[in-house]
Amino acid sequence: MIHQIFEPHKDLSTLVECYWTLESPKENTPQINTIVPDGRMKMIFHYGAPYKRYTNNGNSMVLPRCFVIGQLTQPLDVEPLGETGTFFVCFHPYGFLPFATMPIKEMENTAVPLDALFGEEGAVLGQEILHAPTTEERIKLAETFLFNRLTDTETIDHIVKSTVDTILTANGQLSVDALSRQTNINRRQLVRKFSSAIGLSPKQLSKTIRLQAALKMLLNEKVSSLISLAYEGEYYDQAHFIKDFKEFTGLTPKAFYGDHLKMSLIFDRMD
């Protein structure tokens, strides 16, 4: 499995975190991949085989080849239907807002086709990227599209941006009350701002970021036990840690460790 990360143009870097590609023959990819929420919306192009998504009730559907995935609040199980070739535009938690053509909250846990979001422009972009010969060409096409649609970066509230930056720096370990005090805005207003700009509440984003930090510690084998992992993540106790873990991954930490862990972190930026 080949995974590569590319930096965005400096004039897009406040909105786009990175571009990345994932390529793998089907036999080298786990049959079912669990995608864990990471607080970031993504524009996704399957130039290889499409993916199938499994729903909570056991049904399945084939995902579009080109779509934006809204904020995830639960694990997403997908299966490659052939050789994987995928190009991602990964936005900062607040980064998709200037490009949105529908309320971000309505996109939660949903793969929205590009043509449903952007009409003919989205359909053309999808076809161009699917048929582009190189990653460099895909990045160029994506950036041209984003620059053309970027009319006002001031749509991002400075309070939202500074609060998100604080959450990321603290690995999600600050309470909403503490965040509210730091920004000098009441809790209800902060929640409302987050819902419209990010699609998650401050508490949801903090829980997501804290779990991602724990997953990275597991991957890097920086902890010796679940007790120490819960301690490092400043969870109230081990039971609290396991509860949050199952909410976001659908599995206990012990069951999740292994291929599930490695695949879940492919869908988060790994520096």
Rosetta silent file (secondary structure, phi, psi, omega in degrees, C-alpha in Angstrom):
SEQUENCE: MIHQIFEPHKDLSTLVECYWTLESPKENTPQINTIVPDGRMKMIFHYGAPYKRYTNNGNSMVLPRCFVIGQLTQPLDVEPLGETGTFFVCFHPYGFLPFATMPIKEMENTAVPLDALFGEEGAVLGQEILHAPTTEERIKLAETFLFNRLTDTETIDHIVKSTVDTILTANGQLSVDALSRQTNINRRQLVRKFSSAIGLSPKQLSKTIRLQAALKMLLNEKVSSLISLAYEGEYYDQAHFIKDFKEFTGLTPKAFYGDHLKMSLIFDRMD
SCORE:     score description
SCORE:     0.000 S_00000001
   1 L     0.000  126.409 -176.815    0.000    0.000    0.000 S_00000001
   2 E  -110.594  124.361 -176.941    1.482    3.341   -1.089 S_00000001
   3 E  -127.784  121.541 -178.099    0.444    6.475    0.772 S_00000001
   4 E  -129.270  144.176 -179.242    1.814    9.928   -0.157 S_00000001
   5 E  -117.231  140.867 -179.611    1.144   13.421    1.223 S_00000001
   6 E  -132.204  140.730 -179.248    1.521   16.703   -0.681 S_00000001
   7 L   -79.445  146.462  177.258    1.441   20.279    0.598 S_00000001
   8 L   -80.678  167.525  171.826   -1.134   22.750   -0.757 S_00000001
   9 L   -57.445  143.329 -174.799   -0.389   26.088   -2.390 S_00000001
  10 L   -59.146  -30.693 -179.319    0.482   28.635    0.306 S_00000001
  11 L   -78.649   -6.302  174.525   -2.572   30.738   -0.552 S_00000001
  12 L  -110.762   -4.482 -169.157   -4.825   27.746    0.165 S_00000001
  13 L   -67.807  -18.764  175.860   -2.961   26.449    3.208 S_00000001
  14 L   -76.907  -14.563 -178.518   -5.306   28.114    5.729 S_00000001
  15 L  -113.183  -42.420 -178.830   -8.152   26.028    4.297 S_00000001
  16 E   -99.973  123.953  179.653   -6.553   22.909    2.780 S_00000001
  17 E   -77.361  -43.919 -179.324   -4.403   20.841    5.112 S_00000001
  18 E  -171.923  169.370  167.155   -2.903   18.602    2.453 S_00000001
  19 E  -113.164  149.198  173.669   -3.475   16.453   -0.624 S_00000001
  20 E  -155.321  160.331 -178.067   -2.735   12.774   -0.534 S_00000001
  21 E  -124.661  150.499  176.046   -2.976    9.624   -2.520 S_00000001
  22 E  -133.899  121.793  179.611   -3.606    6.005   -1.613 S_00000001
  23 E  -132.420  137.798 -178.513   -2.762    3.229   -4.051 S_00000001
  24 E  -168.098  137.904  169.842   -2.882   -0.516   -3.498 S_00000001
  25 L   -66.219  151.429 -174.360   -3.712   -3.728   -5.360 S_00000001
  26 H   -57.478  -36.038 -176.097   -6.890   -5.290   -4.003 S_00000001
  27 H   -69.270  -16.690  179.612   -5.064   -8.285   -2.540 S_00000001
  28 H   -99.995    5.778 -178.739   -2.988   -5.994   -0.305 S_00000001
  29 L  -111.148  132.970  176.550   -5.935   -4.051    1.096 S_00000001
  30 L   -54.505  143.122 -174.454   -8.018   -5.304    4.057 S_00000001
  31 L   -60.185  -44.367  176.663  -11.420   -6.469    2.836 S_00000001
  32 L  -118.780  124.684  179.435  -13.285   -4.100    5.155 S_00000001
  33 E  -107.157  128.015  177.529  -11.651   -0.814    6.144 S_00000001
  34 E   -94.591  114.776  178.839  -12.904    1.079    9.189 S_00000001
  35 E   -94.750  122.101 -175.082  -12.604    4.823    8.678 S_00000001
  36 L   -97.511  138.619  177.045  -12.512    6.661   12.000 S_00000001
  37 L   -53.212  138.869  177.265  -13.740   10.268   12.386 S_00000001
  38 L  -132.824    6.850  175.229  -10.891   12.796   12.379 S_00000001
  39 L    82.414    9.796 -176.181  -12.715   16.147   12.302 S_00000001
  40 L  -127.480  131.924  173.352  -11.813   16.944    8.686 S_00000001
  41 L   -81.661  152.506 -175.563  -13.981   16.999    5.585 S_00000001
  42 E  -139.067  141.402  169.905  -12.467   15.569    2.418 S_00000001
  43 E   -96.461  123.779 -168.815  -12.990   15.799   -1.313 S_00000001
  44 E  -124.175  135.550 -179.852  -12.394   12.282   -2.627 S_00000001
  45 E  -128.301  114.592  177.907  -11.734   10.975   -6.142 S_00000001
  46 E   -92.701   90.681  177.724  -11.598    7.215   -6.769 S_00000001
  47 L   -83.550  -11.128  169.030   -9.591    6.973  -10.000 S_00000001
  48 L   -90.978 -144.533  178.364   -9.064    3.285   -9.274 S_00000001
  49 L   -71.929  152.985  175.801  -11.935    0.960   -8.453 S_00000001
  50 L   -71.355  170.680  178.207  -14.923    2.361   -6.554 S_00000001
  51 E  -115.128  149.691  174.106  -15.593    1.592   -2.895 S_00000001
  52 E  -103.132  137.857  177.707  -18.640    0.043   -1.264 S_00000001
  53 E  -107.585  135.835  177.096  -19.998    1.542    1.965 S_00000001
  54 E  -102.675  135.099 -179.035  -21.723   -0.564    4.634 S_00000001
  55 L   -95.710  169.832 -176.788  -24.493    0.976    6.711 S_00000001
  56 L   -64.062  -26.956 -178.300  -25.395    0.305   10.342 S_00000001
  57 L   -88.914    8.410  176.399  -28.372   -1.855    9.366 S_00000001
  58 L    93.404   -5.947  177.309  -26.189   -4.213    7.318 S_00000001
  59 L   -79.268  170.482  178.888  -27.044   -2.795    3.905 S_00000001
  60 E  -142.921  159.820  177.635  -24.420   -1.550    1.459 S_00000001
  61 E  -150.020  149.328  176.516  -24.091    0.937   -1.387 S_00000001
  62 E   -82.664  127.296  179.938  -21.415    1.785   -3.918 S_00000001
  63 L   -71.297  152.487  173.335  -19.935    5.210   -3.214 S_00000001
  64 L   -60.750  159.439  176.638  -19.716    7.802   -6.004 S_00000001
  65 L   -75.443  -26.323 -178.041  -16.328    8.046   -7.691 S_00000001
  66 E  -134.986  119.751 -175.800  -16.118   11.780   -6.868 S_00000001
  67 E  -161.128  168.164  169.350  -17.652   13.232   -3.709 S_00000001
  68 E  -110.250  129.121  176.933  -17.202   15.257   -0.548 S_00000001
  69 E   -95.216  124.234  179.504  -17.546   13.316    2.676 S_00000001
  70 L   -70.317  178.580  179.679  -19.151   15.321    5.456 S_00000001
  71 L   -59.794  133.125  177.544  -18.014   15.274    9.053 S_00000001
  72 L   -91.974  134.652  174.241  -18.061   11.758   10.472 S_00000001
  73 L  -117.125    5.705 -179.743  -19.526   11.198   13.928 S_00000001
  74 L  -152.672  161.816  179.277  -19.350    7.402   13.715 S_00000001
  75 L   -64.698  149.683 -179.272  -17.087    4.793   12.124 S_00000001
  76 E  -121.553  116.813 -179.740  -17.429    4.268    8.393 S_00000001
  77 E   -96.861  123.778 -179.384  -16.904    0.760    7.010 S_00000001
  78 E  -131.546  156.837 -179.897  -15.883    0.593    3.349 S_00000001
  79 E  -133.015  126.173  175.730  -14.693   -2.137    0.991 S_00000001
  80 E   -70.976  138.424 -179.259  -12.558   -1.670   -2.125 S_00000001
  81 L   -97.480    9.690  179.842  -14.117   -3.318   -5.187 S_00000001
  82 L   174.489 -152.411 -179.265  -10.809   -3.641   -6.985 S_00000001
  83 L   -68.386  129.559 -177.858   -7.419   -1.952   -7.160 S_00000001
  84 E   -81.905  130.620  169.944   -7.318    1.175   -5.003 S_00000001
  85 E  -147.411  104.107 -172.415   -6.343    4.496   -6.547 S_00000001
  86 E  -133.622  135.961  176.877   -7.661    7.461   -4.567 S_00000001
  87 E  -114.755  130.365 -176.922   -6.866   11.183   -4.501 S_00000001
  88 E  -120.279  140.068  164.370   -7.932   13.223   -1.474 S_00000001
  89 E  -108.084  111.275 -175.695   -8.210   16.934   -0.773 S_00000001
  90 E  -100.649  117.962 -178.118   -8.096   17.123    3.015 S_00000001
  91 E   -91.874  152.862  167.844   -9.490   20.335    4.509 S_00000001
  92 L   -61.660  161.144 -176.720   -8.795   21.841    7.907 S_00000001
  93 L   -50.872  -33.805  179.414  -11.776   21.353   10.258 S_00000001
  94 L  -102.913    4.385 -166.331  -13.184   24.752    9.195 S_00000001
  95 L   -76.537  -20.972 -177.480  -11.639   24.736    5.706 S_00000001
  96 L   -82.873  -15.686 -173.297  -14.528   23.546    3.548 S_00000001
  97 H   -52.690  -46.094 -178.022  -16.899   26.324    4.626 S_00000001
  98 H   -64.037  -16.071 -177.749  -15.936   28.882    1.917 S_00000001
  99 H  -103.349   -7.657 -172.868  -16.666   26.277   -0.781 S_00000001
 100 L   -68.975  139.395  176.272  -19.895   24.841    0.656 S_00000001
 101 L  -114.552    5.440  175.177  -23.089   25.163   -1.375 S_00000001
 102 L  -148.004  160.020 -179.761  -25.304   23.557    1.279 S_00000001
 103 L   -57.109  129.051 -176.789  -25.308   23.650    5.096 S_00000001
 104 H   -60.849  -35.134 -179.703  -22.313   21.690    6.341 S_00000001
 105 H   -60.686  -31.541 -179.172  -24.349   20.161    9.154 S_00000001
 106 H   -72.898  -12.365 -178.908  -26.616   18.514    6.543 S_00000001
 107 H   -92.485    0.503 -175.601  -23.588   16.697    5.086 S_00000001
 108 L   -54.134  128.352  177.827  -22.832   14.820    8.318 S_00000001
 109 L    58.275   25.862 -174.508  -21.888   11.159    7.707 S_00000001
 110 L  -127.625  138.432  172.371  -22.837   11.604    4.045 S_00000001
 111 E   -94.324  108.051 -176.500  -20.951   11.238    0.749 S_00000001
 112 E   -99.240  117.534 -179.273  -22.279   14.091   -1.394 S_00000001
 113 E   -57.404  147.062 -177.815  -21.482   13.740   -5.133 S_00000001
 114 H   -60.098  -37.819 -178.861  -19.532   16.643   -6.614 S_00000001
 115 H   -69.402  -25.342  175.822  -22.206   17.394   -9.192 S_00000001
 116 H   -72.125  -28.868  179.503  -24.805   17.689   -6.413 S_00000001
 117 H   -86.651  -41.722 -169.284  -22.612   20.296   -4.716 S_00000001
 118 H  -122.929    7.509  178.454  -21.188   22.183   -7.676 S_00000001
 119 H    64.477 -142.502 -176.949  -23.348   21.272  -10.666 S_00000001
 120 H   -60.346  -35.704  177.997  -21.657   20.985  -14.050 S_00000001
 121 H   -59.243  -42.670  179.222  -18.394   22.413  -12.657 S_00000001
 122 H   -66.328  -40.453  178.959  -18.216   19.578  -10.171 S_00000001
 123 H   -63.565  -42.383  179.700  -18.960   16.951  -12.812 S_00000001
 124 H   -65.512  -44.848  178.834  -16.240   18.334  -15.105 S_00000001
 125 H   -57.904  -44.876 -179.416  -13.702   18.485  -12.263 S_00000001
 126 H   -58.425  -47.787 -178.749  -14.443   14.890  -11.360 S_00000001
 127 H   -65.319  -39.605  179.473  -13.913   13.607  -14.878 S_00000001
 128 H   -64.060  -42.805 -179.023  -10.716   15.631  -15.335 S_00000001
 129 H   -71.557  -38.614  178.892   -9.184   14.351  -12.108 S_00000001
 130 H   -61.025  -32.599 -176.372  -10.243   10.748  -12.731 S_00000001
 131 L  -101.887    2.683  178.564   -8.472   10.810  -16.103 S_00000001
 132 L   -66.912  141.014 -175.038   -5.429   12.889  -15.094 S_00000001
 133 L   -79.222  -20.871 -175.000   -2.166   10.967  -15.684 S_00000001
 134 L  -138.719  162.174  174.865   -0.288   12.131  -12.562 S_00000001
 135 H   -63.886  -39.298 -179.992   -0.818   13.301   -9.003 S_00000001
 136 H   -58.577  -40.841  178.872    0.745   16.649   -9.888 S_00000001
 137 H   -68.414  -37.651  178.050   -1.910   17.176  -12.570 S_00000001
 138 H   -63.412  -42.557  178.783   -4.682   16.207  -10.134 S_00000001
 139 H   -62.454  -43.596  179.495   -3.394   18.740   -7.603 S_00000001
 140 H   -60.298  -44.109  179.385   -3.247   21.442  -10.283 S_00000001
 141 H   -64.309  -44.152 -179.649   -6.823   20.729  -11.348 S_00000001
 142 H   -63.629  -43.552 -177.691   -8.087   20.711   -7.750 S_00000001
 143 H   -68.713  -38.382  176.191   -6.318   23.959   -6.869 S_00000001
 144 H   -59.807  -44.503  178.195   -7.551   25.743   -9.982 S_00000001
 145 H   -60.765  -47.499 -177.922  -11.096   24.714   -9.094 S_00000001
 146 H   -65.940  -42.894  178.055  -10.747   25.838   -5.467 S_00000001
 147 H   -61.151  -39.923 -179.481   -9.152   29.166   -6.355 S_00000001
 148 H   -65.624  -28.818 -178.635  -11.938   29.863   -8.857 S_00000001
 149 H   -95.564   -8.342 -176.384  -14.589   29.258   -6.199 S_00000001
 150 L   -86.098  101.017 -178.901  -12.773   31.055   -3.389 S_00000001
 151 L  -107.094  -22.899 -174.795  -14.362   34.480   -3.207 S_00000001
 152 L  -155.060  102.407  176.922  -14.284   35.244    0.506 S_00000001
 153 H   -76.026  -10.376 -179.543  -12.016   33.688    3.142 S_00000001
 154 H   -73.577   -2.627  176.440  -13.669   35.944    5.726 S_00000001
 155 H   -65.939  -17.549  179.645  -16.520   33.428    5.945 S_00000001
 156 L   -87.799  116.826 -179.836  -14.430   31.662    8.599 S_00000001
 157 L   -64.767  132.036 -176.988  -15.130   33.172   11.995 S_00000001
 158 H   -65.531  -27.660  177.518  -11.878   34.073   13.776 S_00000001
 159 H   -69.096  -40.988  177.315  -13.281   32.698   17.041 S_00000001
 160 H   -61.605  -48.718 -177.682  -13.968   29.335   15.392 S_00000001
 161 H   -60.851  -46.783 -177.852  -10.488   29.217   13.865 S_00000001
 162 H   -66.736  -35.104  179.260   -8.686   30.144   17.085 S_00000001
 163 H   -69.595  -41.065  176.414  -10.772   27.659   19.103 S_00000001
 164 H   -61.044  -44.633  179.155  -10.063   24.846   16.621 S_00000001
 165 H   -59.551  -38.936  178.198   -6.351   25.661   16.784 S_00000001
 166 H   -65.367  -43.339  178.627   -6.544   25.476   20.596 S_00000001
 167 H   -60.176  -44.164 -179.571   -8.331   22.098   20.444 S_00000001
 168 H   -65.722  -42.827 -179.847   -5.684   20.703   18.100 S_00000001
 169 H   -63.314  -37.211 -178.111   -2.796   22.011   20.199 S_00000001
 170 L   -88.750    6.994 -177.452   -4.323   20.518   23.350 S_00000001
 171 L    53.334   34.215  175.305   -5.096   17.182   21.625 S_00000001
 172 L    73.377   17.385 -172.346   -8.757   17.679   22.492 S_00000001
 173 L   -96.032    5.961  177.005   -8.143   17.602   26.224 S_00000001
 174 L   -97.548  144.186  177.346   -9.817   20.914   27.152 S_00000001
 175 L   -74.600  161.858  177.916  -13.445   21.092   28.258 S_00000001
 176 H   -63.977  -35.973  177.611  -15.975   23.194   26.355 S_00000001
 177 H   -62.372  -40.685  178.251  -16.252   25.472   29.397 S_00000001
 178 H   -65.696  -40.675  177.647  -12.496   26.046   29.305 S_00000001
 179 H   -64.184  -39.916  179.310  -12.645   26.785   25.579 S_00000001
 180 H   -63.070  -41.418  178.763  -15.531   29.180   26.174 S_00000001
 181 H   -66.176  -40.879 -178.692  -13.580   31.056   28.817 S_00000001
 182 H   -63.360  -35.749 -177.535  -10.495   31.299   26.607 S_00000001
 183 H   -92.763   -5.687  179.187  -12.467   32.815   23.738 S_00000001
 184 L    58.647   42.304  177.448  -14.614   35.003   25.998 S_00000001
 185 L  -136.711  143.944 -175.571  -17.807   33.797   24.361 S_00000001
 186 L   -71.486  158.396 -171.902  -20.640   31.923   26.020 S_00000001
 187 H   -58.015  -43.705 -177.014  -20.964   28.199   25.494 S_00000001
 188 H   -63.193  -41.585  178.078  -24.204   28.347   23.500 S_00000001
 189 H   -64.972  -40.761 -179.685  -22.806   30.840   20.995 S_00000001
 190 H   -63.113  -42.976  178.769  -19.637   28.794   20.574 S_00000001
 191 H   -62.399  -42.623 -179.836  -21.638   25.637   19.888 S_00000001
 192 H   -63.830  -42.929  178.787  -23.791   27.471   17.327 S_00000001
 193 H   -62.499  -43.852 -179.814  -20.748   28.886   15.525 S_00000001
 194 H   -63.504  -42.348 -176.922  -19.089   25.444   15.390 S_00000001
 195 H   -60.285  -41.724 -177.418  -22.226   23.745   14.081 S_00000001
 196 H   -79.168  -31.754 -175.453  -22.532   26.096   11.109 S_00000001
 197 H   -90.506  -31.574 -172.779  -18.803   26.367   10.289 S_00000001
 198 L  -118.586  -31.370 -176.566  -17.569   22.830   10.986 S_00000001
 199 L    92.579    1.563  177.452  -20.622   20.605   11.340 S_00000001
 200 L  -130.961  156.163  171.712  -19.528   19.423   14.784 S_00000001
 201 L   -80.644  162.765  175.323  -19.874   20.857   18.273 S_00000001
 202 H   -55.917  -37.268  179.851  -16.704   21.840   20.187 S_00000001
 203 H   -66.623  -43.805  179.245  -17.233   18.752   22.370 S_00000001
 204 H   -62.660  -44.473  179.805  -17.551   16.430   19.351 S_00000001
 205 H   -64.532  -41.576  179.936  -14.437   17.850   17.712 S_00000001
 206 H   -62.041  -44.575  178.330  -12.469   17.621   20.970 S_00000001
 207 H   -61.550  -39.403  179.871  -13.478   13.977   21.466 S_00000001
 208 H   -64.600  -47.476 -178.353  -12.497   13.231   17.859 S_00000001
 209 H   -66.695  -38.857  179.530   -9.086   14.876   18.132 S_00000001
 210 H   -64.504  -40.770  178.704   -8.376   13.227   21.490 S_00000001
 211 H   -67.152  -40.366  177.784   -9.169    9.787   20.085 S_00000001
 212 H   -59.647  -38.997  177.055   -6.973   10.402   17.031 S_00000001
 213 H   -62.878  -39.435  178.111   -4.100   11.256   19.380 S_00000001
 214 H   -66.303  -40.533  178.757   -4.689    7.971   21.227 S_00000001
 215 H   -61.929  -39.654  179.792   -4.743    6.020   17.950 S_00000001
 216 H   -66.418  -37.022  176.563   -1.408    7.522   16.953 S_00000001
 217 H   -64.452  -39.079  176.003    0.086    6.516   20.292 S_00000001
 218 H   -62.227  -46.679 -177.980   -1.155    2.966   19.682 S_00000001
 219 H   -61.614  -40.670 -178.125    0.286    2.934   16.177 S_00000001
 220 L   -87.053    4.212  177.441    3.648    4.225   17.359 S_00000001
 221 L    53.045   44.300 -179.836    3.630    1.822   20.342 S_00000001
 222 L   -91.991    1.402  178.223    4.245    4.683   22.757 S_00000001
 223 L  -130.999  151.659 -175.347    2.090    3.136   25.487 S_00000001
 224 L  -101.349  -13.488 -178.148    2.354   -0.216   27.218 S_00000001
 225 L  -158.121  165.697  178.019   -1.273   -0.746   28.283 S_00000001
 226 H   -66.330  -31.699  178.530   -4.808    0.577   27.884 S_00000001
 227 H   -63.323  -45.970  179.856   -4.580    2.055   31.371 S_00000001
 228 H   -68.643  -32.532  177.991   -1.549    4.110   30.436 S_00000001
 229 H   -66.572  -43.229  176.537   -3.174    5.092   27.120 S_00000001
 230 H   -62.526  -38.415  179.004   -6.261    6.363   28.963 S_00000001
 231 H   -66.175  -45.767 -179.735   -3.964    8.216   31.365 S_00000001
 232 H   -62.362  -33.417  179.153   -1.940    9.828   28.576 S_00000001
 233 L   -84.005    0.363  179.619   -5.159   10.949   26.917 S_00000001
 234 L    57.930   37.209  171.177   -6.395   12.419   30.216 S_00000001
 235 L   -75.353  153.752 -177.297   -9.574   10.370   30.158 S_00000001
 236 L   -59.010  -42.533  175.349  -11.468   10.251   33.442 S_00000001
 237 L  -160.698  178.987 -177.378  -10.858    6.507   33.690 S_00000001
 238 H   -65.113  -35.992 -179.995  -10.329    3.448   31.510 S_00000001
 239 H   -63.345  -39.994  178.045  -14.078    2.823   31.197 S_00000001
 240 H   -63.234  -42.665  178.399  -14.573    6.354   29.851 S_00000001
 241 H   -61.075  -47.864 -178.230  -11.776    5.795   27.323 S_00000001
 242 H   -63.850  -38.280  178.561  -13.247    2.478   26.121 S_00000001
 243 H   -61.083  -49.143  179.019  -16.720    4.055   25.796 S_00000001
 244 H   -64.710  -38.141 -179.321  -15.415    6.885   23.573 S_00000001
 245 H   -61.332  -46.775 -179.127  -13.256    4.449   21.615 S_00000001
 246 H   -67.216  -33.114  178.776  -16.212    2.200   20.769 S_00000001
 247 H   -60.811  -39.588 -174.311  -18.344    5.228   19.832 S_00000001
 248 H   -95.224  -19.630 -177.861  -15.853    6.296   17.167 S_00000001
 249 H  -117.483  -18.460 -177.292  -14.504    2.941   15.976 S_00000001
 250 L    80.915    1.566 -176.801  -17.278    0.453   16.708 S_00000001
 251 L  -137.305  162.643  170.784  -14.758   -1.801   18.488 S_00000001
 252 L   -73.596  159.371  178.025  -12.895   -2.078   21.769 S_00000001
 253 H   -55.313  -40.523 -178.148   -9.261   -0.853   21.714 S_00000001
 254 H   -65.520  -42.980 -179.192   -7.978   -4.429   21.898 S_00000001
 255 H   -70.351  -29.963 -175.426  -10.147   -5.617   18.982 S_00000001
 256 H   -77.048  -28.799 -173.478   -9.304   -2.552   16.907 S_00000001
 257 L   -62.442  136.200  179.921   -5.538   -2.846   17.142 S_00000001
 258 L   124.356 -135.092 -177.871   -3.894   -4.220   13.987 S_00000001
 259 H   -61.859  -36.246  178.391   -5.054   -3.733   10.401 S_00000001
 260 H   -58.073  -44.403 -179.104   -8.051   -1.660   11.546 S_00000001
 261 H   -63.221  -48.550 -177.293   -5.672    0.795   13.228 S_00000001
 262 H   -61.629  -41.215 -179.400   -3.318    1.067   10.295 S_00000001
 263 H   -70.708  -38.347 -177.742   -6.154    1.652    7.837 S_00000001
 264 H   -62.747  -36.346 -176.651   -7.948    4.186   10.038 S_00000001
 265 H   -79.829  -13.305  172.364   -4.856    6.350   10.292 S_00000001
 266 H   -63.701  -26.882 -177.526   -4.388    6.392    6.543 S_00000001
 267 L   -94.572   20.420  169.917   -7.417    8.659    6.586 S_00000001
 268 L  -134.232  153.644 -178.762   -5.734   11.139    8.897 S_00000001
 269 L   -70.801  128.871  179.214   -2.588   13.083    8.166 S_00000001
 270 L  -115.124  111.737 -179.339    0.485   11.284    9.485 S_00000001
 271 L   -91.268    0.000    0.000    3.580   13.517    9.820 S_00000001
